[in-house]
Structure formats: C-alpha cells, structure tokens
Amino acid sequence: MAGAMIKPPETIRIPTARVACDGASDIPGGAALGHPRIWLQIDESGAAECGYCDRRFVLIGGPADNGVKAA
C-alpha cells in the first residue's frame, strides 16, 4: 500500500530506572504472543529501548521525559 503510515514505537513512562519487557504485558494472557522477557536499565539519557519490540521506556522526570503517556 503506497503512502501507508507506519505507527511509531510505543513510549511508556515509568517511575523506576529498571524495567522488564516481554512485548505482551498489555495483552491479557498474551505472554505467548510477545518475546522473551528482558530487563532494561535506563541510562543517563533517561530512556531505554527494547531490542525486540522497539518499545521505548522513559524515566518519569528524567532528561527524556516530555509527559507523553503514563504507564
């Protein structure tokens, strides 16, 4: 489909500098639909991205926080 817009990766604001991502935490009973659970550490940039699903986790109040979406 020509000219189709690709939805940007999801951004999730979190209150802690360490977060687990399995790609399916928001799908009821969807663990089999996600990816292996990995742990991400927010660095000095204030954000971390999942290498599997491209979700972006932003530390609330950190340098990358612009108030997009609450977790």
mmCIF file of the N, C-alpha and C atoms, coordinates in Angstrom:
data_MODEL
# 
_entry.id   MODEL 
# 
loop_
_atom_site.group_PDB 
_atom_site.id 
_atom_site.type_symbol 
_atom_site.label_atom_id 
_atom_site.label_alt_id 
_atom_site.label_comp_id 
_atom_site.label_asym_id 
_atom_site.label_entity_id 
_atom_site.label_seq_id 
_atom_site.pdbx_PDB_ins_code 
_atom_site.Cartn_x 
_atom_site.Cartn_y 
_atom_site.Cartn_z 
_atom_site.occupancy 
_atom_site.B_iso_or_equiv 
_atom_site.pdbx_formal_charge 
_atom_site.auth_seq_id 
_atom_site.auth_comp_id 
_atom_site.auth_asym_id 
_atom_site.auth_atom_id 
_atom_site.pdbx_PDB_model_num 
ATOM 1   N N  . MET A 1 1  ? 0.843  -1.163  0.000  1.00 0.00 ? 1  MET A N  1 
ATOM 2   C CA . MET A 1 1  ? 0.000  0.000   0.000  1.00 0.00 ? 1  MET A CA 1 
ATOM 3   C C  . MET A 1 1  ? 0.896  1.236   0.000  1.00 0.00 ? 1  MET A C  1 
ATOM 4   N N  . ALA A 1 2  ? 0.888  1.978   -1.036 1.00 0.00 ? 2  ALA A N  1 
ATOM 5   C CA . ALA A 1 2  ? 1.736  3.162   -1.166 1.00 0.00 ? 2  ALA A CA 1 
ATOM 6   C C  . ALA A 1 2  ? 1.263  4.274   -0.244 1.00 0.00 ? 2  ALA A C  1 
ATOM 7   N N  . GLY A 1 3  ? 2.217  4.915   0.418  1.00 0.00 ? 3  GLY A N  1 
ATOM 8   C CA . GLY A 1 3  ? 1.903  6.052   1.276  1.00 0.00 ? 3  GLY A CA 1 
ATOM 9   C C  . GLY A 1 3  ? 1.341  5.684   2.635  1.00 0.00 ? 3  GLY A C  1 
ATOM 10  N N  . ALA A 1 4  ? 1.342  4.399   3.001  1.00 0.00 ? 4  ALA A N  1 
ATOM 11  C CA . ALA A 1 4  ? 0.820  3.990   4.300  1.00 0.00 ? 4  ALA A CA 1 
ATOM 12  C C  . ALA A 1 4  ? 1.743  4.487   5.402  1.00 0.00 ? 4  ALA A C  1 
ATOM 13  N N  . MET A 1 5  ? 1.152  5.004   6.457  1.00 0.00 ? 5  MET A N  1 
ATOM 14  C CA . MET A 1 5  ? 1.925  5.494   7.596  1.00 0.00 ? 5  MET A CA 1 
ATOM 15  C C  . MET A 1 5  ? 2.218  4.331   8.543  1.00 0.00 ? 5  MET A C  1 
ATOM 16  N N  . ILE A 1 6  ? 3.455  4.239   8.981  1.00 0.00 ? 6  ILE A N  1 
ATOM 17  C CA . ILE A 1 6  ? 3.846  3.228   9.955  1.00 0.00 ? 6  ILE A CA 1 
ATOM 18  C C  . ILE A 1 6  ? 3.747  3.857   11.330 1.00 0.00 ? 6  ILE A C  1 
ATOM 19  N N  . LYS A 1 7  ? 3.040  3.170   12.223 1.00 0.00 ? 7  LYS A N  1 
ATOM 20  C CA . LYS A 1 7  ? 2.856  3.664   13.579 1.00 0.00 ? 7  LYS A CA 1 
ATOM 21  C C  . LYS A 1 7  ? 4.202  3.662   14.318 1.00 0.00 ? 7  LYS A C  1 
ATOM 22  N N  . PRO A 1 8  ? 4.546  4.769   14.998 1.00 0.00 ? 8  PRO A N  1 
ATOM 23  C CA . PRO A 1 8  ? 5.819  4.810   15.727 1.00 0.00 ? 8  PRO A CA 1 
ATOM 24  C C  . PRO A 1 8  ? 5.798  3.849   16.918 1.00 0.00 ? 8  PRO A C  1 
ATOM 25  N N  . PRO A 1 9  ? 6.968  3.430   17.394 1.00 0.00 ? 9  PRO A N  1 
ATOM 26  C CA . PRO A 1 9  ? 7.016  2.543   18.560 1.00 0.00 ? 9  PRO A CA 1 
ATOM 27  C C  . PRO A 1 9  ? 6.338  3.180   19.776 1.00 0.00 ? 9  PRO A C  1 
ATOM 28  N N  . GLU A 1 10 ? 5.784  2.341   20.611 1.00 0.00 ? 10 GLU A N  1 
ATOM 29  C CA . GLU A 1 10 ? 5.107  2.792   21.828 1.00 0.00 ? 10 GLU A CA 1 
ATOM 30  C C  . GLU A 1 10 ? 6.123  3.378   22.819 1.00 0.00 ? 10 GLU A C  1 
ATOM 31  N N  . THR A 1 11 ? 5.751  4.482   23.466 1.00 0.00 ? 11 THR A N  1 
ATOM 32  C CA . THR A 1 11 ? 6.574  5.069   24.519 1.00 0.00 ? 11 THR A CA 1 
ATOM 33  C C  . THR A 1 11 ? 5.833  4.923   25.835 1.00 0.00 ? 11 THR A C  1 
ATOM 34  N N  . ILE A 1 12 ? 6.521  4.384   26.833 1.00 0.00 ? 12 ILE A N  1 
ATOM 35  C CA . ILE A 1 12 ? 5.924  4.153   28.139 1.00 0.00 ? 12 ILE A CA 1 
ATOM 36  C C  . ILE A 1 12 ? 6.748  4.874   29.191 1.00 0.00 ? 12 ILE A C  1 
ATOM 37  N N  . ARG A 1 13 ? 6.085  5.733   29.973 1.00 0.00 ? 13 ARG A N  1 
ATOM 38  C CA . ARG A 1 13 ? 6.760  6.433   31.077 1.00 0.00 ? 13 ARG A CA 1 
ATOM 39  C C  . ARG A 1 13 ? 6.735  5.534   32.305 1.00 0.00 ? 13 ARG A C  1 
ATOM 40  N N  . ILE A 1 14 ? 7.879  5.405   32.977 1.00 0.00 ? 14 ILE A N  1 
ATOM 41  C CA . ILE A 1 14 ? 7.988  4.528   34.138 1.00 0.00 ? 14 ILE A CA 1 
ATOM 42  C C  . ILE A 1 14 ? 8.637  5.272   35.309 1.00 0.00 ? 14 ILE A C  1 
ATOM 43  N N  . PRO A 1 15 ? 8.325  4.858   36.545 1.00 0.00 ? 15 PRO A N  1 
ATOM 44  C CA . PRO A 1 15 ? 8.865  5.540   37.723 1.00 0.00 ? 15 PRO A CA 1 
ATOM 45  C C  . PRO A 1 15 ? 10.209 5.006   38.211 1.00 0.00 ? 15 PRO A C  1 
ATOM 46  N N  . THR A 1 16 ? 10.686 3.887   37.647 1.00 0.00 ? 16 THR A N  1 
ATOM 47  C CA . THR A 1 16 ? 11.941 3.292   38.101 1.00 0.00 ? 16 THR A CA 1 
ATOM 48  C C  . THR A 1 16 ? 12.925 3.166   36.944 1.00 0.00 ? 16 THR A C  1 
ATOM 49  N N  . ALA A 1 17 ? 14.206 3.074   37.260 1.00 0.00 ? 17 ALA A N  1 
ATOM 50  C CA . ALA A 1 17 ? 15.247 3.018   36.236 1.00 0.00 ? 17 ALA A CA 1 
ATOM 51  C C  . ALA A 1 17 ? 15.466 1.611   35.685 1.00 0.00 ? 17 ALA A C  1 
ATOM 52  N N  . ARG A 1 18 ? 14.747 0.626   36.195 1.00 0.00 ? 18 ARG A N  1 
ATOM 53  C CA . ARG A 1 18 ? 14.877 -0.754  35.707 1.00 0.00 ? 18 ARG A CA 1 
ATOM 54  C C  . ARG A 1 18 ? 13.485 -1.260  35.367 1.00 0.00 ? 18 ARG A C  1 
ATOM 55  N N  . VAL A 1 19 ? 13.347 -1.861  34.188 1.00 0.00 ? 19 VAL A N  1 
ATOM 56  C CA . VAL A 1 19 ? 12.030 -2.318  33.733 1.00 0.00 ? 19 VAL A CA 1 
ATOM 57  C C  . VAL A 1 19 ? 12.170 -3.627  32.960 1.00 0.00 ? 19 VAL A C  1 
ATOM 58  N N  . ALA A 1 20 ? 11.157 -4.486  33.072 1.00 0.00 ? 20 ALA A N  1 
ATOM 59  C CA . ALA A 1 20 ? 11.116 -5.723  32.305 1.00 0.00 ? 20 ALA A CA 1 
ATOM 60  C C  . ALA A 1 20 ? 10.181 -5.528  31.113 1.00 0.00 ? 20 ALA A C  1 
ATOM 61  N N  . CYS A 1 21 ? 10.551 -6.095  29.977 1.00 0.00 ? 21 CYS A N  1 
ATOM 62  C CA . CYS A 1 21 ? 9.702  -6.029  28.793 1.00 0.00 ? 21 CYS A CA 1 
ATOM 63  C C  . CYS A 1 21 ? 9.571  -7.431  28.216 1.00 0.00 ? 21 CYS A C  1 
ATOM 64  N N  . ASP A 1 22 ? 8.319  -7.840  27.940 1.00 0.00 ? 22 ASP A N  1 
ATOM 65  C CA . ASP A 1 22 ? 8.083  -9.121  27.284 1.00 0.00 ? 22 ASP A CA 1 
ATOM 66  C C  . ASP A 1 22 ? 7.278  -8.949  26.001 1.00 0.00 ? 22 ASP A C  1 
ATOM 67  N N  . GLY A 1 23 ? 6.997  -7.708  25.645 1.00 0.00 ? 23 GLY A N  1 
ATOM 68  C CA . GLY A 1 23 ? 6.294  -7.421  24.407 1.00 0.00 ? 23 GLY A CA 1 
ATOM 69  C C  . GLY A 1 23 ? 4.814  -7.713  24.428 1.00 0.00 ? 23 GLY A C  1 
ATOM 70  N N  . ALA A 1 24 ? 4.310  -8.272  25.528 1.00 0.00 ? 24 ALA A N  1 
ATOM 71  C CA . ALA A 1 24 ? 2.901  -8.638  25.574 1.00 0.00 ? 24 ALA A CA 1 
ATOM 72  C C  . ALA A 1 24 ? 2.266  -8.337  26.924 1.00 0.00 ? 24 ALA A C  1 
ATOM 73  N N  . SER A 1 25 ? 2.895  -7.514  27.738 1.00 0.00 ? 25 SER A N  1 
ATOM 74  C CA . SER A 1 25 ? 2.378  -7.265  29.082 1.00 0.00 ? 25 SER A CA 1 
ATOM 75  C C  . SER A 1 25 ? 1.008  -6.605  29.075 1.00 0.00 ? 25 SER A C  1 
ATOM 76  N N  . ASP A 1 26 ? 0.628  -5.961  27.978 1.00 0.00 ? 26 ASP A N  1 
ATOM 77  C CA . ASP A 1 26 ? -0.682 -5.318  27.902 1.00 0.00 ? 26 ASP A CA 1 
ATOM 78  C C  . ASP A 1 26 ? -1.729 -6.192  27.212 1.00 0.00 ? 26 ASP A C  1 
ATOM 79  N N  . ILE A 1 27 ? -1.370 -7.443  26.856 1.00 0.00 ? 27 ILE A N  1 
ATOM 80  C CA . ILE A 1 27 ? -2.295 -8.366  26.209 1.00 0.00 ? 27 ILE A CA 1 
ATOM 81  C C  . ILE A 1 27 ? -2.692 -9.421  27.237 1.00 0.00 ? 27 ILE A C  1 
ATOM 82  N N  . PRO A 1 28 ? -3.960 -9.476  27.667 1.00 0.00 ? 28 PRO A N  1 
ATOM 83  C CA . PRO A 1 28 ? -4.374 -10.479 28.654 1.00 0.00 ? 28 PRO A CA 1 
ATOM 84  C C  . PRO A 1 28 ? -4.040 -11.895 28.182 1.00 0.00 ? 28 PRO A C  1 
ATOM 85  N N  . GLY A 1 29 ? -3.269 -12.615 28.985 1.00 0.00 ? 29 GLY A N  1 
ATOM 86  C CA . GLY A 1 29 ? -2.876 -13.979 28.633 1.00 0.00 ? 29 GLY A CA 1 
ATOM 87  C C  . GLY A 1 29 ? -2.000 -14.048 27.395 1.00 0.00 ? 29 GLY A C  1 
ATOM 88  N N  . GLY A 1 30 ? -1.357 -12.938 27.050 1.00 0.00 ? 30 GLY A N  1 
ATOM 89  C CA . GLY A 1 30 ? -0.634 -12.850 25.793 1.00 0.00 ? 30 GLY A CA 1 
ATOM 90  C C  . GLY A 1 30 ? 0.848  -13.115 25.853 1.00 0.00 ? 30 GLY A C  1 
ATOM 91  N N  . ALA A 1 31 ? 1.352  -13.731 26.912 1.00 0.00 ? 31 ALA A N  1 
ATOM 92  C CA . ALA A 1 31 ? 2.792  -13.962 27.013 1.00 0.00 ? 31 ALA A CA 1 
ATOM 93  C C  . ALA A 1 31 ? 3.328  -14.724 25.803 1.00 0.00 ? 31 ALA A C  1 
ATOM 94  N N  . ALA A 1 32 ? 2.554  -15.652 25.261 1.00 0.00 ? 32 ALA A N  1 
ATOM 95  C CA . ALA A 1 32 ? 2.996  -16.414 24.098 1.00 0.00 ? 32 ALA A CA 1 
ATOM 96  C C  . ALA A 1 32 ? 3.040  -15.549 22.841 1.00 0.00 ? 32 ALA A C  1 
ATOM 97  N N  . LEU A 1 33 ? 2.381  -14.396 22.867 1.00 0.00 ? 33 LEU A N  1 
ATOM 98  C CA . LEU A 1 33 ? 2.341  -13.516 21.705 1.00 0.00 ? 33 LEU A CA 1 
ATOM 99  C C  . LEU A 1 33 ? 3.474  -12.491 21.709 1.00 0.00 ? 33 LEU A C  1 
ATOM 100 N N  . GLY A 1 34 ? 4.211  -12.413 22.806 1.00 0.00 ? 34 GLY A N  1 
ATOM 101 C CA . GLY A 1 34 ? 5.263  -11.410 22.928 1.00 0.00 ? 34 GLY A CA 1 
ATOM 102 C C  . GLY A 1 34 ? 6.631  -11.959 22.547 1.00 0.00 ? 34 GLY A C  1 
ATOM 103 N N  . HIS A 1 35 ? 7.628  -11.621 23.361 1.00 0.00 ? 35 HIS A N  1 
ATOM 104 C CA . HIS A 1 35 ? 9.000  -12.068 23.141 1.00 0.00 ? 35 HIS A CA 1 
ATOM 105 C C  . HIS A 1 35 ? 9.586  -12.467 24.486 1.00 0.00 ? 35 HIS A C  1 
ATOM 106 N N  . PRO A 1 36 ? 10.779 -13.055 24.523 1.00 0.00 ? 36 PRO A N  1 
ATOM 107 C CA . PRO A 1 36 ? 11.382 -13.410 25.813 1.00 0.00 ? 36 PRO A CA 1 
ATOM 108 C C  . PRO A 1 36 ? 11.490 -12.173 26.706 1.00 0.00 ? 36 PRO A C  1 
ATOM 109 N N  . ARG A 1 37 ? 11.226 -12.351 27.989 1.00 0.00 ? 37 ARG A N  1 
ATOM 110 C CA . ARG A 1 37 ? 11.312 -11.221 28.932 1.00 0.00 ? 37 ARG A CA 1 
ATOM 111 C C  . ARG A 1 37 ? 12.765 -10.803 29.071 1.00 0.00 ? 37 ARG A C  1 
ATOM 112 N N  . ILE A 1 38 ? 12.993 -9.510  28.902 1.00 0.00 ? 38 ILE A N  1 
ATOM 113 C CA . ILE A 1 38 ? 14.327 -8.946  29.108 1.00 0.00 ? 38 ILE A CA 1 
ATOM 114 C C  . ILE A 1 38 ? 14.220 -7.795  30.097 1.00 0.00 ? 38 ILE A C  1 
ATOM 115 N N  . TRP A 1 39 ? 15.318 -7.513  30.761 1.00 0.00 ? 39 TRP A N  1 
ATOM 116 C CA . TRP A 1 39 ? 15.380 -6.396  31.699 1.00 0.00 ? 39 TRP A CA 1 
ATOM 117 C C  . TRP A 1 39 ? 16.186 -5.273  31.072 1.00 0.00 ? 39 TRP A C  1 
ATOM 118 N N  . LEU A 1 40 ? 15.650 -4.061  31.159 1.00 0.00 ? 40 LEU A N  1 
ATOM 119 C CA . LEU A 1 40 ? 16.315 -2.888  30.609 1.00 0.00 ? 40 LEU A CA 1 
ATOM 120 C C  . LEU A 1 40 ? 16.663 -1.930  31.740 1.00 0.00 ? 40 LEU A C  1 
ATOM 121 N N  . GLN A 1 41 ? 17.784 -1.265  31.605 1.00 0.00 ? 41 GLN A N  1 
ATOM 122 C CA . GLN A 1 41 ? 18.236 -0.276  32.584 1.00 0.00 ? 41 GLN A CA 1 
ATOM 123 C C  . GLN A 1 41 ? 18.246 1.093   31.912 1.00 0.00 ? 41 GLN A C  1 
ATOM 124 N N  . ILE A 1 42 ? 17.544 2.041   32.509 1.00 0.00 ? 42 ILE A N  1 
ATOM 125 C CA . ILE A 1 42 ? 17.530 3.410   31.996 1.00 0.00 ? 42 ILE A CA 1 
ATOM 126 C C  . ILE A 1 42 ? 18.903 4.022   32.265 1.00 0.00 ? 42 ILE A C  1 
ATOM 127 N N  . ASP A 1 43 ? 19.528 4.607   31.254 1.00 0.00 ? 43 ASP A N  1 
ATOM 128 C CA . ASP A 1 43 ? 20.842 5.223   31.435 1.00 0.00 ? 43 ASP A CA 1 
ATOM 129 C C  . ASP A 1 43 ? 20.711 6.732   31.624 1.00 0.00 ? 43 ASP A C  1 
ATOM 130 N N  . GLU A 1 44 ? 21.829 7.437   31.524 1.00 0.00 ? 44 GLU A N  1 
ATOM 131 C CA . GLU A 1 44 ? 21.836 8.888   31.768 1.00 0.00 ? 44 GLU A CA 1 
ATOM 132 C C  . GLU A 1 44 ? 21.010 9.679   30.754 1.00 0.00 ? 44 GLU A C  1 
ATOM 133 N N  . SER A 1 45 ? 20.649 9.049   29.634 1.00 0.00 ? 45 SER A N  1 
ATOM 134 C CA . SER A 1 45 ? 19.793 9.734   28.649 1.00 0.00 ? 45 SER A CA 1 
ATOM 135 C C  . SER A 1 45 ? 18.347 9.805   29.126 1.00 0.00 ? 45 SER A C  1 
ATOM 136 N N  . GLY A 1 46 ? 18.003 8.962   30.108 1.00 0.00 ? 46 GLY A N  1 
ATOM 137 C CA . GLY A 1 46 ? 16.649 8.952   30.654 1.00 0.00 ? 46 GLY A CA 1 
ATOM 138 C C  . GLY A 1 46 ? 15.707 8.014   29.926 1.00 0.00 ? 46 GLY A C  1 
ATOM 139 N N  . ALA A 1 47 ? 16.230 7.186   29.007 1.00 0.00 ? 47 ALA A N  1 
ATOM 140 C CA . ALA A 1 47 ? 15.375 6.277   28.246 1.00 0.00 ? 47 ALA A CA 1 
ATOM 141 C C  . ALA A 1 47 ? 16.122 5.000   27.880 1.00 0.00 ? 47 ALA A C  1 
ATOM 142 N N  . ALA A 1 48 ? 15.347 3.955   27.563 1.00 0.00 ? 48 ALA A N  1 
ATOM 143 C CA . ALA A 1 48 ? 15.894 2.694   27.066 1.00 0.00 ? 48 ALA A CA 1 
ATOM 144 C C  . ALA A 1 48 ? 14.897 2.125   26.073 1.00 0.00 ? 48 ALA A C  1 
ATOM 145 N N  . GLU A 1 49 ? 15.394 1.418   25.058 1.00 0.00 ? 49 GLU A N  1 
ATOM 146 C CA . GLU A 1 49 ? 14.529 0.817   24.046 1.00 0.00 ? 49 GLU A CA 1 
ATOM 147 C C  . GLU A 1 49 ? 14.698 -0.694  24.036 1.00 0.00 ? 49 GLU A C  1 
ATOM 148 N N  . CYS A 1 50 ? 13.583 -1.384  23.876 1.00 0.00 ? 50 CYS A N  1 
ATOM 149 C CA . CYS A 1 50 ? 13.607 -2.838  23.788 1.00 0.00 ? 50 CYS A CA 1 
ATOM 150 C C  . CYS A 1 50 ? 14.101 -3.239  22.405 1.00 0.00 ? 50 CYS A C  1 
ATOM 151 N N  . GLY A 1 51 ? 15.069 -4.121  22.358 1.00 0.00 ? 51 GLY A N  1 
ATOM 152 C CA . GLY A 1 51 ? 15.619 -4.587  21.091 1.00 0.00 ? 51 GLY A CA 1 
ATOM 153 C C  . GLY A 1 51 ? 14.698 -5.536  20.337 1.00 0.00 ? 51 GLY A C  1 
ATOM 154 N N  . TYR A 1 52 ? 13.686 -6.080  21.018 1.00 0.00 ? 52 TYR A N  1 
ATOM 155 C CA . TYR A 1 52 ? 12.743 -6.973  20.365 1.00 0.00 ? 52 TYR A CA 1 
ATOM 156 C C  . TYR A 1 52 ? 11.564 -6.215  19.754 1.00 0.00 ? 52 TYR A C  1 
ATOM 157 N N  . CYS A 1 53 ? 10.867 -5.426  20.572 1.00 0.00 ? 53 CYS A N  1 
ATOM 158 C CA . CYS A 1 53 ? 9.608  -4.822  20.115 1.00 0.00 ? 53 CYS A CA 1 
ATOM 159 C C  . CYS A 1 53 ? 9.700  -3.309  19.904 1.00 0.00 ? 53 CYS A C  1 
ATOM 160 N N  . ASP A 1 54 ? 10.851 -2.721  20.147 1.00 0.00 ? 54 ASP A N  1 
ATOM 161 C CA . ASP A 1 54 ? 11.092 -1.285  19.958 1.00 0.00 ? 54 ASP A CA 1 
ATOM 162 C C  . ASP A 1 54 ? 10.324 -0.380  20.914 1.00 0.00 ? 54 ASP A C  1 
ATOM 163 N N  . ARG A 1 55 ? 9.689  -0.951  21.945 1.00 0.00 ? 55 ARG A N  1 
ATOM 164 C CA . ARG A 1 55 ? 9.055  -0.079  22.936 1.00 0.00 ? 55 ARG A CA 1 
ATOM 165 C C  . ARG A 1 55 ? 10.131 0.790   23.548 1.00 0.00 ? 55 ARG A C  1 
ATOM 166 N N  . ARG A 1 56 ? 9.765  2.023   23.825 1.00 0.00 ? 56 ARG A N  1 
ATOM 167 C CA . ARG A 1 56 ? 10.707 2.969   24.428 1.00 0.00 ? 56 ARG A CA 1 
ATOM 168 C C  . ARG A 1 56 ? 10.223 3.257   25.839 1.00 0.00 ? 56 ARG A C  1 
ATOM 169 N N  . PHE A 1 57 ? 11.081 3.042   26.815 1.00 0.00 ? 57 PHE A N  1 
ATOM 170 C CA . PHE A 1 57 ? 10.762 3.296   28.208 1.00 0.00 ? 57 PHE A CA 1 
ATOM 171 C C  . PHE A 1 57 ? 11.486 4.561   28.642 1.00 0.00 ? 57 PHE A C  1 
ATOM 172 N N  . VAL A 1 58 ? 10.718 5.507   29.211 1.00 0.00 ? 58 VAL A N  1 
ATOM 173 C CA . VAL A 1 58 ? 11.254 6.810   29.613 1.00 0.00 ? 58 VAL A CA 1 
ATOM 174 C C  . VAL A 1 58 ? 11.064 6.975   31.107 1.00 0.00 ? 58 VAL A C  1 
ATOM 175 N N  . LEU A 1 59 ? 12.119 7.357   31.804 1.00 0.00 ? 59 LEU A N  1 
ATOM 176 C CA . LEU A 1 59 ? 12.063 7.584   33.245 1.00 0.00 ? 59 LEU A CA 1 
ATOM 177 C C  . LEU A 1 59 ? 11.306 8.873   33.527 1.00 0.00 ? 59 LEU A C  1 
ATOM 178 N N  . ILE A 1 60 ? 10.243 8.769   34.341 1.00 0.00 ? 60 ILE A N  1 
ATOM 179 C CA . ILE A 1 60 ? 9.443  9.941   34.697 1.00 0.00 ? 60 ILE A CA 1 
ATOM 180 C C  . ILE A 1 60 ? 10.337 10.968  35.396 1.00 0.00 ? 60 ILE A C  1 
ATOM 181 N N  . GLY A 1 61 ? 10.335 12.181  34.882 1.00 0.00 ? 61 GLY A N  1 
ATOM 182 C CA . GLY A 1 61 ? 11.143 13.251  35.441 1.00 0.00 ? 61 GLY A CA 1 
ATOM 183 C C  . GLY A 1 61 ? 12.580 13.268  34.940 1.00 0.00 ? 61 GLY A C  1 
ATOM 184 N N  . GLY A 1 62 ? 12.948 12.289  34.104 1.00 0.00 ? 62 GLY A N  1 
ATOM 185 C CA . GLY A 1 62 ? 14.303 12.214  33.572 1.00 0.00 ? 62 GLY A CA 1 
ATOM 186 C C  . GLY A 1 62 ? 14.482 13.122  32.363 1.00 0.00 ? 62 GLY A C  1 
ATOM 187 N N  . PRO A 1 63 ? 15.705 13.166  31.819 1.00 0.00 ? 63 PRO A N  1 
ATOM 188 C CA . PRO A 1 63 ? 16.008 14.052  30.696 1.00 0.00 ? 63 PRO A CA 1 
ATOM 189 C C  . PRO A 1 63 ? 15.167 13.815  29.444 1.00 0.00 ? 63 PRO A C  1 
ATOM 190 N N  . ALA A 1 64 ? 14.707 12.578  29.225 1.00 0.00 ? 64 ALA A N  1 
ATOM 191 C CA . ALA A 1 64 ? 13.938 12.268  28.015 1.00 0.00 ? 64 ALA A CA 1 
ATOM 192 C C  . ALA A 1 64 ? 12.425 12.379  28.226 1.00 0.00 ? 64 ALA A C  1 
ATOM 193 N N  . ASP A 1 65 ? 11.999 12.684  29.454 1.00 0.00 ? 65 ASP A N  1 
ATOM 194 C CA . ASP A 1 65 ? 10.568 12.734  29.782 1.00 0.00 ? 65 ASP A CA 1 
ATOM 195 C C  . ASP A 1 65 ? 9.926  14.015  29.255 1.00 0.00 ? 65 ASP A C  1 
ATOM 196 N N  . ASN A 1 66 ? 8.941  13.843  28.393 1.00 0.00 ? 66 ASN A N  1 
ATOM 197 C CA . ASN A 1 66 ? 8.187  15.003  27.927 1.00 0.00 ? 66 ASN A CA 1 
ATOM 198 C C  . ASN A 1 66 ? 6.700  14.845  28.233 1.00 0.00 ? 66 ASN A C  1 
ATOM 199 N N  . GLY A 1 67 ? 6.358  13.925  29.131 1.00 0.00 ? 67 GLY A N  1 
ATOM 200 C CA . GLY A 1 67 ? 4.992  13.767  29.578 1.00 0.00 ? 67 GLY A CA 1 
ATOM 201 C C  . GLY A 1 67 ? 4.057  13.132  28.569 1.00 0.00 ? 67 GLY A C  1 
ATOM 202 N N  . VAL A 1 68 ? 4.583  12.269  27.687 1.00 0.00 ? 68 VAL A N  1 
ATOM 203 C CA . VAL A 1 68 ? 3.762  11.693  26.613 1.00 0.00 ? 68 VAL A CA 1 
ATOM 204 C C  . VAL A 1 68 ? 2.648  10.802  27.122 1.00 0.00 ? 68 VAL A C  1 
ATOM 205 N N  . LYS A 1 69 ? 2.957  9.792   27.941 1.00 0.00 ? 69 LYS A N  1 
ATOM 206 C CA . LYS A 1 69 ? 1.977  8.785   28.293 1.00 0.00 ? 69 LYS A CA 1 
ATOM 207 C C  . LYS A 1 69 ? 2.344  8.139   29.625 1.00 0.00 ? 69 LYS A C  1 
ATOM 208 N N  . ALA A 1 70 ? 1.419  8.041   30.528 1.00 0.00 ? 70 ALA A N  1 
ATOM 209 C CA . ALA A 1 70 ? 1.674  7.412   31.817 1.00 0.00 ? 70 ALA A CA 1 
ATOM 210 C C  . ALA A 1 70 ? 1.587  5.898   31.703 1.00 0.00 ? 70 ALA A C  1 
ATOM 211 N N  . ALA A 1 71 ? 2.419  5.203   32.486 1.00 0.00 ? 71 ALA A N  1 
ATOM 212 C CA . ALA A 1 71 ? 2.409  3.729   32.469 1.00 0.00 ? 71 ALA A CA 1 
ATOM 213 C C  . ALA A 1 71 ? 1.331  3.194   33.375 1.00 0.00 ? 71 ALA A C  1 
# 
